[in-house]
Amino acid sequence: MTPSRRVALNALFLNPGVTGGPETYVRELVPELVGRHPGTRFTLLTSPRGARALHADGWGGLLPVVALPADDDQPARRTLVETLYLPDLVRRRGFDLVHSLANRGPVRAGARHVLTIHDAIFFTHDTLGLVSTIGMRAVVRAAGRGADAVITDSAAARAEIAEHAGVPVDRIEVVHLGAGRPAASAPTPEPELRDRLGLGRSRVLLCVAALRPHKNQELLVRALPHLPDDVTLVCAGHGEGYEQRVRALAEELGVANRAALAGYLGDADLEGLWRIAAAAAFPTKVEGFGLPVLEAMRRGVPLACSAIPVLREIAGDAVQWFPPDDPAAAAAAIERALAGGYDADGARDRAAEFTWARTADQTHAVYDRVLGG
């Protein structure tokens, strides 16, 4: 009998509640891989914080979860662990393949290596400090060029990765993500959310994304003066310094009472907001995929989005579009969504095409190709 393949999943980046989209990728992809491909023996290698959170959520019964000696906010230590400790562990434990799940990984992994690069944002935009940006670009280029295969989330991202990271396009596989995370079974009640966030009886315009310059929440604040007075913007996402800039802009424009920066929210609060949202908006300037777009679509929430190629690839004709640098046009698109210019059934059908089961099967097929069948 052929022995089971052994695959190490590198999630050393995991910082629960902070990591954002890559955390969703881990939490949705890994259970599907384990459940749908029992002939492969998976082990998850992650940070101490990541291991504690996953064990608390019952992952010990799903697959072995190994804590490596570095958290994501220890950059020098993390680089050392990912460069030396992880490959040595891979060799000692006899893994056949390492899949690094978020943008970076070891140049020499100790086994065959598949790397997921979710996007090329750090090549095209200064989303980090200067030193961190230069370092990230170097690390991703080196890992991408050394990997046996690269997975990315969209055709738009594949083109940018090939251009900026120097990975041959024929080694980059497009594997679309699934439609977000399952809805919370017990969402926070509407009255509690409205009271806590000071929403009164206003119509809620929801933006779900970490507050970062390329996510472009400023555009929605600038759009507020063009929208009816009963529309309140709620930004749900981890604040990362950019939050102060967004808040100051709201004060300057006199719309601070209509812009609620809610910060990171748990599943129950977020699901409660999805349920009361009159519309959602995603004004990002650049993206690898756009999970919040599918989150809105599968719930039938009217949606307006920036007209960038990757979001058109994901959403098709299911949303209202606007240029990511035009507040008045964004407001007009949002008003069309609020007024019923939205095919909710079509949006749900489109979102249903994106499943984590399909993501897992296509990902495993990449492993098969790398390992020779």
C-alpha positions as CSV (number, residue, x, y, z in Angstrom):
1,M,0.0,0.0,0.0
2,T,1.3,3.5,-0.9
3,P,1.9,5.4,2.3
4,S,-0.2,8.6,2.9
5,R,1.3,11.8,1.7
6,R,2.3,14.1,4.5
7,V,1.6,17.8,4.0
8,A,2.7,20.6,6.4
9,L,0.5,23.7,6.2
10,N,2.6,26.8,7.1
11,A,0.4,29.3,9.0
12,L,3.1,31.0,11.0
13,F,1.5,34.4,10.1
14,L,-1.6,33.7,12.1
15,N,-2.5,36.4,14.7
16,P,-6.2,35.7,15.5
17,G,-8.4,38.8,15.1
18,V,-5.7,40.8,13.4
19,T,-4.6,38.7,10.3
20,G,-7.9,39.4,8.4
21,G,-8.4,37.6,5.1
22,P,-5.6,35.1,5.5
23,E,-7.1,33.9,8.8
24,T,-10.4,33.3,7.0
25,Y,-8.4,31.4,4.4
26,V,-6.9,29.1,7.0
27,R,-10.1,28.6,9.0
28,E,-12.2,27.7,5.9
29,L,-9.7,25.9,3.6
30,V,-8.0,23.6,6.1
31,P,-11.1,21.8,7.4
32,E,-12.2,21.2,3.8
33,L,-8.7,19.9,2.9
34,V,-8.7,17.5,5.8
35,G,-12.3,16.3,5.3
36,R,-12.2,15.9,1.5
37,H,-8.8,14.4,1.2
38,P,-8.4,11.7,3.9
39,G,-5.6,10.1,2.0
40,T,-3.3,13.0,2.8
41,R,-2.1,13.5,6.4
42,F,-2.1,17.2,7.2
43,T,-0.3,19.0,10.0
44,L,-0.7,22.8,10.7
45,L,2.4,24.7,11.7
46,T,1.5,28.1,13.3
47,S,2.3,30.7,15.8
48,P,1.8,30.2,19.6
49,R,-1.1,32.6,19.5
50,G,-2.6,30.9,16.5
51,A,-2.2,27.4,18.1
52,R,-3.9,28.6,21.3
53,A,-6.8,30.1,19.4
54,L,-7.3,27.0,17.2
55,H,-7.0,24.6,20.1
56,A,-9.7,26.7,21.9
57,D,-11.9,26.2,18.9
58,G,-11.5,22.5,18.9
59,W,-8.9,22.1,16.1
60,G,-7.0,19.5,18.1
61,G,-9.5,17.0,16.9
62,L,-9.2,18.0,13.3
63,L,-5.5,17.7,12.7
64,P,-2.2,18.1,14.6
65,V,-1.5,21.8,15.4
66,V,2.1,22.5,16.1
67,A,3.2,25.9,17.7
68,L,6.4,27.2,16.3
69,P,8.5,29.5,18.5
70,A,7.5,32.9,17.0
71,D,4.5,35.1,16.8
72,D,3.8,37.4,13.8
73,D,4.6,40.6,15.7
74,Q,8.2,39.3,16.3
75,P,9.5,40.0,12.7
76,A,13.1,39.1,13.2
77,R,12.3,35.9,15.2
78,R,9.6,34.9,12.8
79,T,12.0,35.2,9.8
80,L,14.6,33.1,11.6
81,V,12.0,30.4,12.5
82,E,10.5,30.4,9.0
83,T,13.9,30.3,7.3
84,L,15.7,27.7,9.5
85,Y,13.5,26.1,12.2
86,L,10.6,25.2,10.0
87,P,12.6,23.6,7.2
88,D,14.6,21.6,9.7
89,L,11.3,20.4,11.3
90,V,9.9,19.5,7.9
91,R,13.0,17.3,7.1
92,R,13.0,15.6,10.5
93,R,9.3,14.7,10.4
94,G,9.5,13.6,6.8
95,F,6.9,15.8,5.2
96,D,6.5,15.4,1.5
97,L,5.2,19.0,0.8
98,V,4.9,22.3,2.6
99,H,2.1,24.7,1.7
100,S,2.8,28.2,2.9
101,L,-0.6,29.8,3.2
102,A,0.0,33.6,3.1
103,N,2.4,35.4,0.8
104,R,5.7,34.4,2.3
105,G,7.6,31.2,3.2
106,P,11.0,29.6,3.4
107,V,13.2,29.8,0.3
108,R,14.2,26.2,1.0
109,A,11.3,24.5,2.7
110,G,12.9,21.1,3.3
111,A,10.4,19.5,0.9
112,R,8.5,20.4,-2.2
113,H,6.9,23.8,-1.6
114,V,3.6,25.4,-2.7
115,L,3.2,29.1,-1.8
116,T,-0.1,31.0,-1.8
117,I,0.5,34.7,-2.7
118,H,-2.9,36.3,-2.2
119,D,-2.1,39.5,-4.0
120,A,0.7,41.8,-5.1
121,I,-0.4,44.8,-3.0
122,F,2.9,45.3,-1.3
123,F,4.6,45.6,-4.7
124,T,2.2,48.2,-6.0
125,H,1.2,50.2,-2.9
126,D,3.1,51.3,0.2
127,T,0.9,49.6,2.7
128,L,3.7,49.1,5.2
129,G,6.6,51.2,6.4
130,L,9.4,51.7,4.0
131,V,11.8,49.1,5.6
132,S,9.0,46.6,6.0
133,T,7.8,47.1,2.4
134,I,11.3,46.6,1.0
135,G,11.8,43.5,3.2
136,M,8.4,42.0,2.3
137,R,9.0,42.5,-1.4
138,A,12.4,40.7,-1.1
139,V,11.0,37.8,0.9
140,V,8.0,37.2,-1.3
141,R,10.1,37.4,-4.5
142,A,12.6,34.9,-3.1
143,A,9.9,32.5,-1.8
144,G,7.8,32.8,-5.0
145,R,10.7,32.1,-7.3
146,G,11.9,29.2,-5.2
147,A,8.5,27.5,-4.8
148,D,7.5,24.6,-7.0
149,A,4.1,26.2,-7.6
150,V,2.4,29.4,-6.6
151,I,-1.4,29.7,-5.9
152,T,-3.2,33.0,-6.1
153,D,-6.8,34.0,-5.6
154,S,-7.7,35.6,-8.9
155,A,-6.5,36.0,-12.5
156,A,-6.0,39.7,-11.8
157,A,-3.6,38.9,-9.0
158,R,-1.8,36.3,-11.1
159,A,-0.9,38.9,-13.7
160,E,0.4,41.3,-11.1
161,I,2.5,38.6,-9.3
162,A,4.1,37.5,-12.5
163,E,5.0,41.1,-13.3
164,H,6.2,42.3,-9.9
165,A,7.5,39.1,-8.2
166,G,9.1,37.6,-11.3
167,V,7.3,34.3,-11.0
168,P,6.8,32.6,-14.4
169,V,3.0,32.8,-15.1
170,D,2.9,29.1,-16.0
171,R,3.8,28.3,-12.4
172,I,1.0,30.4,-10.9
173,E,-2.3,28.6,-10.4
174,V,-5.5,30.6,-9.9
175,V,-7.7,29.1,-7.2
176,H,-10.7,31.3,-6.3
177,L,-11.7,31.4,-2.6
178,G,-15.0,30.4,-1.1
179,A,-17.7,32.8,-0.1
180,G,-16.4,33.9,3.3
181,R,-17.2,32.2,6.6
182,P,-20.4,30.7,7.8
183,A,-23.0,33.1,9.3
184,A,-23.0,33.3,13.1
185,S,-25.8,31.2,14.5
186,A,-26.7,33.8,17.1
187,P,-26.1,37.3,15.7
188,T,-26.1,40.2,18.1
189,P,-29.6,41.7,18.3
190,E,-30.3,44.8,16.3
191,P,-31.3,47.1,19.2
192,E,-28.0,46.2,21.0
193,L,-25.9,47.0,18.0
194,R,-27.7,50.3,17.2
195,D,-27.3,51.4,20.8
196,R,-23.7,50.5,21.2
197,L,-22.6,52.0,17.8
198,G,-24.9,55.1,18.1
199,L,-26.8,54.3,14.9
200,G,-30.2,55.4,16.0
201,R,-32.8,54.7,13.3
202,S,-30.4,55.4,10.4
203,R,-29.9,53.3,7.4
204,V,-26.6,51.4,7.7
205,L,-24.0,51.5,4.9
206,L,-21.6,48.7,5.9
207,C,-17.9,48.5,4.9
208,V,-16.1,45.3,6.2
209,A,-12.3,45.6,5.8
210,A,-9.3,46.4,7.9
211,L,-8.7,50.2,7.9
212,R,-5.7,50.6,5.6
213,P,-5.0,53.3,3.0
214,H,-5.5,50.9,0.0
215,K,-8.9,49.8,1.4
216,N,-9.9,53.4,0.8
217,Q,-12.5,54.0,3.5
218,E,-11.7,57.7,3.1
219,L,-13.7,57.6,-0.2
220,L,-16.9,56.6,1.7
221,V,-16.4,59.4,4.2
222,R,-16.1,61.8,1.3
223,A,-19.2,60.3,-0.2
224,L,-21.3,60.8,2.9
225,P,-22.1,64.5,2.2
226,H,-23.6,63.4,-1.1
227,L,-25.8,60.8,0.5
228,P,-29.1,61.3,2.4
229,D,-28.8,62.4,6.0
230,D,-30.3,59.2,7.3
231,V,-27.4,57.1,5.9
232,T,-24.7,56.2,8.5
233,L,-21.4,54.6,7.4
234,V,-20.2,51.7,9.7
235,C,-16.6,50.6,9.1
236,A,-16.0,47.2,10.6
237,G,-12.3,46.2,10.7
238,H,-9.1,46.3,12.7
239,G,-7.8,49.8,13.0
240,E,-4.1,50.1,11.9
241,G,-3.2,53.8,12.2
242,Y,-5.2,54.8,9.2
243,E,-8.3,54.9,11.5
244,Q,-7.1,58.3,12.9
245,R,-6.9,59.7,9.4
246,V,-10.4,58.5,8.5
247,R,-11.8,59.9,11.8
248,A,-10.1,63.3,11.3
249,L,-11.6,63.5,7.8
250,A,-15.1,62.8,9.1
251,E,-14.6,65.6,11.6
252,E,-13.3,68.0,8.9
253,L,-16.3,67.3,6.6
254,G,-18.8,67.5,9.4
255,V,-20.0,63.9,9.1
256,A,-18.4,62.4,12.2
257,N,-21.9,61.7,13.7
258,R,-22.6,59.6,10.5
259,A,-19.3,57.6,10.5
260,A,-19.0,54.8,13.0
261,L,-15.5,53.2,13.1
262,A,-16.4,50.0,14.9
263,G,-13.0,48.4,14.9
264,Y,-12.6,44.6,14.9
265,L,-15.9,42.8,15.6
266,G,-16.6,39.2,16.5
267,D,-18.7,36.9,14.4
268,A,-21.9,37.6,16.2
269,D,-21.6,41.4,16.0
270,L,-20.6,41.3,12.3
271,E,-23.5,39.0,11.4
272,G,-25.8,41.3,13.2
273,L,-24.5,44.2,11.1
274,W,-24.9,42.3,7.9
275,R,-28.6,41.7,8.8
276,I,-29.4,45.4,9.5
277,A,-27.3,46.8,6.6
278,A,-29.4,48.7,4.0
279,A,-26.4,48.4,1.7
280,A,-22.7,47.6,1.7
281,A,-19.8,49.3,0.0
282,F,-16.3,48.1,-0.9
283,P,-14.1,51.1,-2.1
284,T,-10.8,49.3,-2.3
285,K,-8.1,50.6,-4.7
286,V,-6.4,47.2,-5.0
287,E,-7.3,43.7,-3.9
288,G,-6.3,40.1,-4.4
289,F,-9.8,38.7,-4.2
290,G,-12.4,40.6,-2.1
291,L,-14.1,38.3,0.4
292,P,-16.4,41.0,1.8
293,V,-17.9,41.3,-1.7
294,L,-19.0,37.6,-1.6
295,E,-20.1,38.0,2.0
296,A,-22.6,40.7,0.9
297,M,-23.7,38.9,-2.2
298,R,-24.5,35.6,-0.5
299,R,-26.6,37.5,2.0
300,G,-28.4,39.5,-0.7
301,V,-27.2,42.8,0.7
302,P,-27.3,45.6,-2.0
303,L,-23.7,46.3,-2.8
304,A,-21.6,49.1,-4.5
305,C,-17.9,48.4,-5.3
306,S,-14.9,50.1,-6.8
307,A,-14.6,49.2,-10.5
308,I,-11.3,47.4,-10.4
309,P,-10.5,44.3,-12.5
310,V,-10.4,41.8,-9.6
311,L,-13.8,42.8,-8.2
312,R,-15.3,42.6,-11.7
313,E,-13.8,39.1,-12.0
314,I,-15.5,38.0,-8.7
315,A,-18.8,39.9,-8.8
316,G,-19.7,39.9,-12.4
317,D,-22.9,42.0,-13.0
318,A,-24.2,41.6,-9.5
319,V,-23.2,45.0,-8.0
320,Q,-23.2,48.8,-8.7
321,W,-19.8,50.1,-9.8
322,F,-18.0,53.4,-9.1
323,P,-14.4,54.7,-9.8
324,P,-12.3,54.4,-6.6
325,D,-11.3,58.1,-6.7
326,D,-14.7,59.7,-7.2
327,P,-16.8,60.4,-4.0
328,A,-19.8,61.7,-5.9
329,A,-19.9,58.7,-8.3
330,A,-19.6,56.4,-5.3
331,A,-22.5,58.1,-3.6
332,A,-24.6,57.8,-6.8
333,A,-23.8,54.0,-7.0
334,I,-24.7,53.6,-3.3
335,E,-27.9,55.4,-3.8
336,R,-28.8,53.1,-6.7
337,A,-28.1,50.1,-4.5
338,L,-30.2,51.6,-1.7
339,A,-33.1,52.3,-4.1
340,G,-33.4,48.7,-5.3
341,G,-30.9,48.7,-8.2
342,Y,-29.8,45.2,-7.2
343,D,-30.6,41.7,-8.2
344,A,-30.4,39.9,-4.9
345,D,-31.2,36.4,-6.3
346,G,-28.6,36.9,-9.1
347,A,-26.0,38.0,-6.5
348,R,-26.8,34.9,-4.3
349,D,-26.5,32.6,-7.3
350,R,-23.2,34.2,-8.3
351,A,-21.8,33.9,-4.8
352,A,-22.9,30.2,-4.6
353,E,-20.4,29.4,-7.4
354,F,-17.6,30.2,-4.9
355,T,-17.2,27.3,-2.4
356,W,-14.4,26.3,-0.1
357,A,-14.9,22.7,-1.1
358,R,-13.9,23.7,-4.7
359,T,-11.0,25.7,-3.3
360,A,-9.8,22.7,-1.4
361,D,-10.1,20.3,-4.3
362,Q,-8.3,22.7,-6.7
363,T,-5.6,23.3,-4.1
364,H,-5.1,19.6,-3.6
365,A,-4.8,19.2,-7.3
366,V,-1.8,21.5,-7.2
367,Y,-0.2,19.3,-4.6
368,D,-0.8,16.3,-6.9
369,R,0.9,18.1,-9.8
370,V,3.9,19.1,-7.7
371,L,4.3,15.7,-6.2
372,G,3.8,13.9,-9.5
373,G,0.3,12.6,-9.4
